[in-house]
Amino acid sequence: MKKVKFIVVQFVLILVLFFSDIGSIFSDRRGSHPVQSNEIKVISGSIRNDMSSFDGSERMEKSISDFLKRYKIRGASVAVTKDGRLVYAKGFGFANEEKSEKVEPTHVFRIASVSKLITAVAVMRLVEEKRFGLDTKVFGPQGLLSDSVFLKYGDPRVENITVRHLLVHKAGWSRYYGDPMFMPHVVARRMDVDLPVQTEDIIRYTLTRKLNYTPGTRYSYSNLGYAILGEIIETVTGMDYEDYVQFSLLKPLGIKDMQIGQGYYEQRALKEVKYYEVSGDHRVLAFDSRVEYVPRVYGGNDIALLGAAGGWIASPAEVLRLSVAIDGFNSSPDILMPETIEQMTGSGRGRYNMIGWKGADGRGTWWRTGTLTGTSALIVRQNNGINWIIVMNTTTWKRSRIHRETSRTMFRAIASVREWPEYDLFDYQAPDQLPSMYLTRTD
């Protein structure tokens, strides 16, 4: 019944959005700058590596290239914005080494937990629209997820979990017994369901267990919490999570290449890179089979199931298109109100009250990391009007600890640029619209 409801509601909403001005999504937003659809300029998929060369870019690129070589990373992509303008977008190494396919700015990567930032923005939009509040209860007869399948739980403290607790990783779950988002076979056996398991199955499984701590009393990073937020978005809007994010956030910004990824190589999206494990072809039980063993990077993790917690794929430039719309700078319009953006960054220091973002330094720099087998992503909003992101298609021997080295490298690389270009690659649509510096001689 739930799927039927989604299909009907999605059809109605598609008709409404088709016949209405999509720019109105941003209207009537107190304290924000409305963005109209005719102001949006879409990246047409034609940005190339040779468009990001300027005085000083060589020093930056040498730092990045040396880092990739040191850690044997097959391919990476970097994008930088300055004062809302896309001033740099370039690929390094191979999108597919076996096919000698080089990374270009339009290649898409799994962005892992950077997906949580996308989910957080969607949730905060719904909060602004007063669809629910940050302190609204999630479970129980009066909760947002009051469907009968979620009313069987072994710990009454579950009824105290709020939307805010899920956003800031304080809902009561830890990974002491493992992360249920990566335990499909356990969930399938315990709940007596078929593989691949669904988000609903994982939530029901988790509700049968006692909480690890009282909600709100401590911090414990939780992929499950963001998966539940995805379920809340579906319940409140009547739309599939991905569809809601596409229609309400991404399409109005002109973002076209972001979508939920898939688990197998054969299911990869157009322009999606190939992922590599530095440790070789280590095989694990497939997420959708009880007998088949596959490489962890392809079939070991259910990327679509991770969804709201870690399932998005995108090009770095398009991620920054969203980033500059929530960075709080006056250089480009934001899609959230200033007070909402302030709420998302908590006290401005640490990580324990951050919403969507992973941490902040107290001086206006925020960051978000993402790690999955075969990919690593780091996005940073600096306090000087610069946003940047780097995404890689190779797991290194440092695994998630690579972020520390990535951060050092990128901060040095960014700082080596004394003056950023005045052009804006977000404006690029067709060759005849290129500034003269982009035109190539043919004689």
N, C-alpha and C positions, 0 to 999 in steps of 0.2 A: 504493500500500500504506500509505503514511504516513497519508493521509486516512482510510482504512478503519480503521486502528488507533485514530485519534483518536475516530472515531464510536463504536466499540465501548467504548473506555475511558470516554468521556464518559457513555455510557448507564449503565454500571455505577456510576460515581461519582455520577451524579444520583440513582440509586436509593439508594445508601448515604447520601448527604446528606439525602435525603428522609425516610428512616426513622431517622435518627440526630439527636441534639441538636447543632445547628450550633454551639452555644456551646462544645462540647467541643474545638473547634479551638483555643481559647485556654487549655485546661487543660494541666496538667503543664508550665508554662513557668516555669522557675526564675528567681526574681528579678523576676517581673512580676505584675501584678494581673489575674487572670482576668476576662473579660467574659462574662457569661451572656446567652443570647438573650432571656430574659424581662426583662432590664434595658434592652434597646434600645428607644428611642422613635424612630419613623421620621418624618421630615419628609413630610407627606402631600401635598405639592405645593400647599399652601394659604397659605403665608407670603406676605404682601402688603407693598407698599411702606409703607403707612400704619401698619405695626406697628413701625417703627424710628424713631419720633420721640420724642425725650426732650430734657431740658434740656442744651444744648450741641451737639446734633446739627446745628443750623442752621449753626454756624460750620464744622463739618467738611464739610457738604454744599456750602457756598459755595466752599470751596477746591477741591473735586473738580469742581464744575460749571464754575468758571472755567478750570480746566485742560482739561476736555473741549472747551469753547468755543474756547480758544486754539488747540488743535491740530485743530479741526474733526472731532472724533470723534463718530460718529453715536450710539453707545450704549455703555454700560458697566454693570458690576454690581460691587458692593463688599460684602464680608462681613467681620465682625470677631468674634472670640471673646475673652473675658476669663475667665481661670481655668476654661477648659473650657466656658463657657457661650456660646452664640451670642447676642450682644447687639445685633448690627446686621446687617441684610441688606437691601440696597436697590438698585434699578435706576435708571439715569439715561439719559435720551434715548430713542432708538428701537431696538427690536429689529428692526423692519422699517420703514424710513422711508417707503417707497412706500405701505404699508398703514396708516400712522400708528399702528403697534403699539408701545406703550411697553414698555420693559424692566421686568420684574418679577423678584423674587428667584429665581423658579423657572425662568427662561429658562436654557438651557444654551448654552455657548460652546465653541469649540475652545480647549483650554488648551495646545496646542503642547508645548514641552519640559518643562512642568510634569509631563507624562506620565512623564518619566524618574524622577521621585520615586516615582511609583506602582510602576514597574518595579523600582526599587532596593529598595523595601519588600518586594515579592514575592520577590526574590532573597535578601534577608537572612532572610526567614522560612524559606526552604528551607535556608539555611546553618544557622540555629538548629536545624532539624530534622535536621541532619547528612546531608542528601541529597547535599551536596558541600561543599567548603571554599572560602574566598576564594582560596586559592592552588592550587586544582585547575586542571590544564591543560585548555584548551578544545579544541584541535585535535590531530591525530595519532592513531595507533592506540589509545592509551590515554586520549585526551581525551574530554570530554563529548560533543562532536560528532564521533564517530568513524565516522559513516555514510560509505560509500564515495564519495558525491558530494562530500564535503569533504576527501578525502585527496589531491586533486591540487592542489598548491600550488607556486609558483615560488620561494619563499623559505623555507628550513628554519627560520628564526627564528620562523615562525608557530607551531611546536610549543611555544614558550616562553610564549605568551600565556596568561594566567590570568584567572579570573573577576574578580579584583581589578583587573587592568589594564583590563578593559572598563568596570568601574564608575567608575574614576577617570580615564578618558580617557588611558590610557598604553599602549595596546595595539600601537602601532607605525604607525598610520595618521594621516595629516594630510589636509587638504583642498587640498593643493597642486595636485592634478590634478582637483579638483572633489569634491563630495559625492555618492557613488554612490547615496544614497537619493533624490537629485533628478536622476538621470541615467537614467531608464528606457529611453529610446531607444538610448542608447549600450550599456547592458547587454543589451538585446534583440538588437541587431546582433551584438555580440561573442560572446554565448552562443548565438545562433541560436535564440531562444525567442520565443514570441508575447507581445504586449502584452495586458493589463498584466503586468509582470514580478512575480515573487514574491520574498519575502525570500531564499529558497534561491538563486535566480538571482543576486541581488546579492552574496551571500556567495561563491558560486562564482566570480563575476567578479572580486571583490576578491582572492581567493586566487591568481588567476593573475598578479597584479602583485607587485612587490617591496615590502616594507615601507619606509616612509619613515624609520624609525629603529628601533633595538633596543627591544623591549618593556620598559617599566618605566623607561626612561632620560629621558623628557621627557613633557610634557603637551601634548596637542593635541585640542581638543574634537571629539567624534566621535558623530554620529548612528548611524553604522554599528555602533559598539560596543554601543549599547543595543538595536539591532535583533537583534544576535547574542544578547544576553541573553534577548530574547523567544524566540528559537529554542531556547536552552538550557532555558528554563522548559517549553516544549512537549515537548522530548525527555525531560527528567527526570520530568515529571509524567504524560506521556501525554495531556495535555489541550491543547486550543487555548489560546493565551496569554490571550486575553480571558476565556474561561470560567474558567480557573484563578484569575485575579485576582478575578473576580466571586464565585466560590464561597468562596475562602479568605480574602479581605480585605474586600471591599465589602459583601456581603450580611450577614455577621456584625455589621458596624457599622451596619446599617440604611440603607446607601447604595443608592439605587435608580436614580438618574438618570445615572450615569456609564457610558459605553460608548465603543467605538471609533467614530469618526465616518466619514463618507463624503465623496467628493470633489466631488459635483455638488449643485447647489441642489435638484434634484428628489429627492435622496436624504436630505435633511436629516431629523433626528430630531424627534420631538414636542417642541415648545417650543424648538427650536434657532433662534438668531438668524440674521439675514442678515448676510453679511460684505461689507465695502466696501474698495475701494482708493482712496486719496486722489488718486492719479495718473490715475484714469480707467480706461476699459475697454481696458487693454493686453492684447493677445491673444498666446497662446503655443500651441505644439503640445500637444494633449491627452496626458495620461499614458497613455491607453489607445488612442491612434490615431496613425497615421503621416501622416494627411492633414488632420485636423480641428483648427482653431485655436479656442481658447476663452479666456475671461478666466482669468488665473492663479489668482484666488481660487476659481473653480469649474471644476475640471477640469485646471488646470495642475499641481497637486500631488495625489499619491495619498495621501490622508489615512489610509486603511485600511492601506496599506503601511507608513506611518510608525509605526503601531501602538505598540510598546513605546518608541519614541524620541520620538513626538510626535503620536500619533493620537487621544488621549482627548478626549471632550467631557464637560462637567459644569457644574452650577451652582456658583457660588462657595461657597455654604453647604455643599454636600456635599463639596467639596474640603477645607473646614475641618473637617468631621467626621472625615476621615482624618487631617488635620494634627494635631488635638488628641490623636489616638491614637498619635502618634510624636514628640511634642514634649518628652518627658522631664519635664514638670511633674507634680506630685502631685495636681493638681486633677481629673484624669480618668485612668482606666486606660489604659495603653499596651499596644499589641499586640506590641511588641518588647521584649526585655530591655534594661535600662539600659545594659549594656556594648555591646549592638548599636547602640543610638542614639548612644552615644559614638563608636563606630567610624564611623558614617555622617557625623559632623561633623568627622572628621579631627582636626587639631590645634586646631580651634576658631577658626582664622584663615586667611584666604586662600581658595583654591579647589582647590589641587593634590591634596588628599587627601579631598575631599568625596565622599560617596557619595549620589547622588540630588540632594542640594542643590547649588546653584551656588557659594555662597560663605558666609563667616562673618566677623564683625568681631573675633573674639577676646574679646568681652564677652558672649557668649550670644545674639547675634542672627544668625539664619541666613536665607538667602533662596534662591529659585529663580525664574528667569525663563523665559518662553516666548514665541517669536515665530514666526508664519507670516504669509504674505500674508493680510491681512484680520483678523488677531487679534493681541493682545498680552496677556500675563498676567504678573503678579508676585505671588508669595506670600512672606510674611515671618513668621518666628517671632521675636518680640522677647523680651528677657530679663526682662520684667516681667509675664509671664503672658498677653500679648496675641499672638494670631495674626491676620493679616489677609491678604486677597487682593483684587486688582482685576483684572478681565478686560474687554477692550474688543473691539469688533467692526469696527474700522477701522484700516487701515495709515496711519500719518502719514508726512510727508515725512522725518521722522527715522528711520523704520524701526526697527531693533533698538536704536538709540540713545535711543529714547523712554523706555527703562527708567530712565535716570538722572533724567529729569524726572518720571516717574511716582513714583519713589522719594521724591524731594524733596517732592512734593505730598502724598503719603500720610503720610509721617512727620510733616509739619506738621499735616495734618488730624487724625491720630490724637492728636497731642500737645495739640491744642486742646480735647479733651474732658477735663474735670476729674474727672468721676465717671461711670462706666459704670452702666447699669441693672442691677438685681438679677435680672431675669427671664432666662429661657433659651428662646430661640426653637426650640432643638432639641426642646423638650418639647411644642411645639404640634402637636396632632393634629386637633382638631375645635373648632368655635366655642364649644361649651358648656364647653370646658376652658380657654378664654382667661382670663387675669387680667382684672380689672374695667377696667384701663386700656385694654384692647383693644376693649371693647364699644362699639358705635356706636349712637347714638340713632336711632330710626326715626320719632319723632313730630315 
